[in-house]
């Protein structure tokens, strides 16, 4: 209900006729110490993600969100690099004095696909964050009025090497942050625009600043974009999505919500609500990686510091063989348009026969989505093992006017009797290329145990 109210509040223009699959997404799923999945506002395979920062994770050196925490230190602008899952380390926090932290409660916290909203107790600020393809936007509502300020800290994530914070005109700041992450040095350039004129900027360190505005009751809106190439490119990324005088955060959230709905609409299911929540939340997590790293003009910088422009969008790497093996069939089945973009970047190269760590693989969102559909990666990238789906009826849009329909016949019965694809009997495997031709995959259940398949 809270997620629905949040979307209703931000996305009034949403068409009532469109299928709203984002209502099944719960970004808080997995945000515990064991799973290490962070609540984020994200765009499908976008350049930036907003991560609420509740603690520093020493194992990854990231700014992280854990559901059990009750104190927040700001909002980190997450960004994935070519070789490393590195945070950009641009942490912003609304403040009214020198205290750059606040208690918060889950009772006054909401999240949906692409949106995060929380009430911060000490400054008495309602903070809302959303993102676009290459932009992040915040709204800080100072409910008590009076002092209004935004703190920026560039030294909370990864190992900072150097940085800068410069005022630009009356409403903006810009700069860079050079840091080391997983044995690579990176520089992230940023451009940040505020909805109101900056009054003063207080600095006690090179890596931190507090931007003050005139006292008042109006919300402070913030737009931020980044680039791995230059400050000029960071500003171009911002202007490619919103004009300088455009401060409509609801419209940006609406466009992001629509992008997620298009992403989710590849799969339509008949099942219980909680199973839909698990399915679409897992799909939401798969949409975080790989991430876009090329600017609007096509430029991006590699780990050697060289700038490239291939005339198309370029994405970050997937990270490990298990992710590749899961994402390969997932990408071809669920997101063929993104798969084409990623394969053109050489991100999906993986030889057949790679041995995978099952414990690691089963935690991957892509694996979870495939498992809900009754598919798991086989001994090679081109083979899928068949298991009983968790959904009663599934329809997958494969693109090029092809569909895959997955049906469980007599779903209330106990044992799996047979599996057929387009009328042909199958054992427990199917070739990925055959599946991509489309058709009907039918699982028939029985009350008699025939000894061929395991009990459900």
N, C-alpha and C positions, 0 to 999 in steps of 0.2 A: 504494500500500500504506500509506503514511504517513497519507494522508487517511482511509483506511478504519479504521486503528487509532485515529485520533483520534475519529472518530464512534463507534466501538465503545466507547471509553473513556468518552465523555460521554453517550452515548445508549443505555444498556442497556435502557430500557423499549421501544425501537423494535420495533414488530411485525414479525416475520419474514415475515408474509404480505403486507405492503405493499410496493409497488414503490419501491425506493430509488434514485430518479433523481439524488439529490444526490451520489451517489458519482462521477458523471461531471463534477462541477464542479471546476475548478482555478482558484482565485482569483488565482494568481500569473501567469496568462496576461496578457500586455500590461503587466506592471509593470516596464517599462524606460523609459529616457529618451526614446525615440522616441514611444512610444504614450501615455505619461502616464496610464495606468490604474492605480489604486492598489488594493493588496490590502486588503479590508475585510471585517469581520464585519457583516452587514446582515440586515434583515428585509424581505420583499417590500413595497416602497414604504413602508417604515417611517419613523419620525421621526428615528432616530439610527443612525449607523454608527460602528464603532470602526476607526480607521485607525492602524496602527503608524507611528510617526513616525521616519523615518530622515534626513530633510533638509528644509530650508525651500526651497520653490520660489519664487524671486523674481518669476517671470512671473505667478503667481496669488496669491502671498502666503499659500499654504496650507502646512500641515504634511503632508508627503507620504511615501510609501513607494516606494523604488526597489530593485529586486531586486539590483542590483550593490553596494549599500551593505552595510557590515559593522558598522555602529554604530547603536544605537537610542537615542532620547531620550525615549521615552514612548509613550502611547496617546492619540490625539486623539479626542474625541467629535464626529464629523462631523454636520452638520445643514444641510439645504438650506432657504433662505429663499424668500419669495414671488418676489422679483425677482432673486435672486442665489444662485449656488452657493457659499455661504459656510460655512466651518467654524465650529463653536461655540467652538473654542479652549480647551476644557477638557482640558489635557494632564496625564495621571497617569503616575507612574513609581514602581515599588517600589525602595526604596533601603535601604542599611544604614549609610551615612555621607553626606558632603557631595557625593559624586560622583553627578550626576544624568544618567548616560549609561552605556551598556554595549555591549560587543561581543557579537555573536551570530553563529551560523552556520546556514546552510540545512539542515545535517545534523540539527539539533535544533530545527527549525521546522516546523510543520504548519498547514494551513489547509483548511477545507471550507466549504460554504455556511452562513454564519451563525456560524462559529467560527474563532478564531485562537489559536494556541498557540506559545510560543517559550521557550527557555531563555536567560536573560540571564546572561552569564558573570561580570561583576564582583560583583553582589550574590548570585550563585548562587541565582537565583529562577526558578522555573517559572511563567510568566504565561499565563493563559488568559482569553480575552475572548469573550463572546457577547452577543447583543442580543435584545430582544423588540420589540413594535410601538412602544412608547414608553419603553423602558428599556434601559440597558446594564449588564452585570454582569461583574466581574473576579474572578479567583481568583489571588492571589499566594502561592505556596508558597515560604517561605524555607527552603531545603534545609539550610543550615548552622546554623539556629537562632540564638538570640541576638537582636540588634537587629532590629526590624521596624518599617518606616516607609514611608509613601506620600507622595511629593512631588506637589504640585499647582502648575502654572504657568499663568497666564491671559494671558501676554504673549508667546506664541510664534507665533501666527497672526494675520493681518490687522493692522490698525492699532488698537491698544487706546486707548480714550478714558478709560474709568474702570472700576472693578471693586470687588468686595468679597468677603471670605471670612470667614464668621462661624461660630463653634461653636454647635451647638444640642443641648442636653442632653448625654448621656454618649457618644453613638454617632454623631452626625451633624454635617455642616457644610452651610451654604447660602450663597447669594450671587447675584451677577449679574456679567455682563461686557458692557459697551457698547463697540462697535467699529465701524469704518468698512470697508465692503467694496463695491467697484465703485460708488462715489459714493452709497452709502446708509449710513445709521447704523442699527445694530441693537442691541437688548439681549436677551441670553439669560439667563434665570434658571435656576438649578440647585439641586437638592437631592440630597445624597449621604449614604448611610447605610453604616456599617461594621459588620462582624459582631462586633467586639470593642470594648470601652470605650477611648476615646481617652485616652492618658496625658498627653501634652503636645502643643502646637502651636507650632513654632518658625517665626518669620517675620522675614525681613530686608528684604522689600519688600511693598508693598500687594498686588501681583499674584501673589505666590508664598508657599507655606506648605509646611512638612514636618510631617506628622501622625505622631506616634510612638505606639506601643502597647507594652504590657509585653513584655519579652523572653520568647521562647518558640519553639516549633516548629510550632504550629498555623498553617494558612494564614489569611491575611487576605482576607475576601470583601468586595467593594464593590458597592453598587447606586447607580446614578446616573440621574436623569431630568431633563429640561429643559423649559422652556416659554418662549414668546415673550411671555407675558402677565404671569405673576407666579410667585413662589416657591411660593405655595399651590397653584397649578395644577401646577407641577413635581412636588410631592409627591403630588397626586392622580393624576398620570400614573403614578407609581411604584406607588401602592397599587392602581391598576386592574389591574395585572399580577401583583404579588407582595405578600403581606401583610408587615407589619413584621418578623415573626419567621420569614419564609420565606427560606431561604438555599440553596435547592436549585438550583444552577446547571445541573445535568444536566437537570432538568425544563424549565427555560427553554430550554436548547439543543435539547431534544427537540421542544418546541412550535414553535420556529423552523424546525427541520429538517422538521417535518411541513408547515408553511406553505409552504416552498419546494417540497416534493414535490407539494403540491396545485397550486402555480403551474406546475411543470414538466409535470405530468400532462396538460396540454392537448395535448401533442405526444408521440406514441409513434412510434419509428422502427425500421427494420431497417437496420443499417449497421455499419461497423467501429467498434470502441471509440473510436479517436482522433477519429472524426467525431462520435460522440455527445458526446465531451468538448468539442469545439469548439462544438457546438450548445447544450448545456445551460450551458456557461460563458458564452456570449453571452447566453442568456436570463437568467442570474444578474445580469449587468451591466445588462440592461434593467430589472431589478427594483429598481435603486437610485433611479432617477428616473422620474417625479416623486416627491417625498417628501412624506409626511404632515406638515403644519405645524399642524393644529388639535389642541388638547388634548382630553382625554377628555370634558370638558364642552362641547366644540364651539367654544370660544373660540380666536381667533388674532389677531395684530396685524399690520397692513400697514405699508408703508414710511413712511407718514405718522404712524405712532404710534397709529392708531385701532384699537380692539378691535372685532372682529366676531364674530357667532355666527349661522351660517346653519342650525343644527340638523342638520348633517351633516358628514362628514369633508371637510377642505379640503386641497388639495395645492399644492406649489410649482410654479412655471412650468417649461416645458421648455427655455427658453433661446434657441433659434434656429430659423429656418424649416426647416432641414434636419432637425432632430430632430423637429419637428412632422410633416413630410411622411413620415418613416420610421415614426414612432410611430402615426400615424393608422391605416394599414392593419395594422400590427402589433397595436395595441390591439384593433381590431375582430375580428381573426382569432384571436389567441392569448389575449388577456386581456380579454374583453368586460366582465367585472364591474368591473375597474379602469377600463376605458375609459368606462363610464357615470359613474363617480365623477369622473373627470378632466374629461370634457366638461361636467359640471354646474358645474365651476369656471371654465369658459371657457378652458381651457388648450389646447384643440385647434383653435382658430379659425385658419384659414389659407386664403387665397384660392387658387383653382385657378390653374395656370399659373406658379407661382413658380419661377424659375430657381435650381437648386441647385448648390453647389460639389461636384462628384463626388468629389474627393479627400477632402473633409471627410465627406461622406455615407457613403462606403465604410468609414470607421473606426467608424461608430456601431454599437453592439451590435444595435440593432433592425434595421438594414440587413443585418447578417450573418445574423441568424436568418431573415429573409425570403429572403435569397439561398440559404441551405441548403435552403429549401423550394422553390426554383425560382421565386421571385418577387422583383422589384425595383420600386421606385416608378417610375411612369411620368410623363407630362407633367403629370398632375394628381393630386390626392389620391384620386380615384375610379377611377383606371386603374392597372393593374399590368402590367409587362412580364414575359413568360414566358421563363425560361432553364432550362437543364437542372439539376434538383436534384442535390445532392451525396449524397442518401440514396436507397437503392433503393426503399424503401416507407415512406410517412409517413401517419399517421392523426392528424388534428387535430380536437379536440372544439370545435365552434363554439358550444356552448350550445343550450338549447331543443331538446335531443335531435337536433341536426343535427351531422353529421360531414363532414369533407372528407378523402377518401383520395387520396393522390398516389402514382402507381405509375410505375416505369420498366420497360417491357417490353424484354426482350433487352438487359439493362444492360451486357453485356460487348461488345456490338457498337460500331462506331466512330462512325457518323453518326446524327443525329437525323432521323427520317423524317417524323413527324407528331405533332401535339398535339391531343388531343380532350378536351372537357369534357362529361360526360354524353352521350357518343356524337356530339357535334357538333364538327366540325373547327374549329380556331382558327388564327389567324396567330401573332403574337407578343405579343398583348395580351388582357387580360380585364378586364371591369368588376368592381370590388370588390364591388358589391352582388350581382352574379350569383354570385360565388365564395362569398359568405356564405350562399347558399341551400343549400350543401352538395352532395355528390355525388362523382363520380370525375373526377380530372384525370390523364389518361394520356399519358405520353411514350413513343413507340415508336421504338426505334433500329434501324438497319439497317447492313449492311456495304456498301451502295451509296450513293454520294454523289449525291443528287438535285438539288443546287444550290439548295435552298430554305433550309436551315439551315446554320449554321457547323459545322465539325468540332468534336467534343467535345474 
